Amino acid sequence: MHDPVSRFVSDAIREMVELQVRESAPPEARRNVARLVGQGFLREEALALIGCVLSREMFNALDSGQPFDARRYTAALAMLPALPWDDDRPLPPTEGNPSGYAREA
């Protein structure tokens, strides 16, 4: 990742994930880091997976103009290491979007 803007965004997301884990807010962030590490992932890998879910949910909120969906976020955390865009995983539903994350046709 050589683009300075991409590096800045990546670092900011990483810092948000670290804060969520440190403050246990939401508690699912800390629990899922522990769960993933228990499954054999390195802590860095677990944080990166959570960052993927966080960035996807942030993008969805910005793209749709809707508030950040904390229920969908925590549901997606529980499904890690599967990611929201993995085709073979069920998607966490949410009110107003019962199918979960939008997929490209």
N, C-alpha and C positions, 0 to 999 in steps of 0.2 A: 504494500500500500504506500505508494510514493507521493500521491497527491496530498498536499498539506491540509486541504479541507477535509478529505476523507480521514486522514489521521486525526484531525481535531474532533470530528464527529465520533470516530471509533473510541478515542480517549474519553470523550464526554459520556458516552454510553457505558463504557467500562466503569467510570467513576460513579455513575448512577447505580449500577449493579452492586459495586462495592459498598455504597452507602446503604442500599436496601438490605444487604447481608449483614453489615455491621449493626444497623439499627433494628434489624428484624422487622422491617416495615416495607412490604408485607412479610409476615412470618414465613410465608411459603418460599420466599427467596432463600432464606437461610436453610430451611428444611430441605429444599431441593438441591442445594449445593452439597449438603451432607449426604443425601441419598445418592446423588451422582458419584461422589467420591467413594462412597461405599460400594458402588457398582464397578469401580475400577477406573473412573475418569480422574485425571489430574485436576486439582483445584482450578487451575487456569482454564482447562477445557470446560469445566462446569460453569465457570463465570462467563465464558464465551457463549455457551449455549443459552444461558439466561439472557445475555445481551442480545442474542438473535431474536428471542421471543419479545423482549422489551422493545427493540427497535421496530419490529413488525407491528406491535400494538400501537406504538407512537405514530408510525406511518399511517396505519388505519385511521387513527383519530384525526390526524391532520388532513388526510385525503377525504374523509367523509364529513368533516366539520362537526363530528360528534365528540363527546367527552371520552377521555381514556376509559376503556372498559376493564376495570380492575377484576371483575369476575372472569372475564374471558382470559385475561392475562394469567391469573392464578391457575385457571383450568389448563392453560397451555403449559405452564411450568410443570404441572403434575404429569404431563404427557412426555416430557423430555426423557430420553434424548431425541425422540421424534420431534421434528420441527414443524411449525404451522404450515409450511408449504410442501411438506412431504406428501406425496400422492397416496400413500398407502396407510395413512393414519386417519382415524376419525377426527373431526374438527370440533372444538368446544363450541357449543351453541351459545347464543346470547340473545337477550330480548331485542327485538327489532332486526335481528340477523340470525334466524334460527339455524342456518346452515354453517355458521362460523365464518371463517375467513373467505373472502371472495376468491374465486379461482378464474384464471383466464380460460376462455372457451377454446 
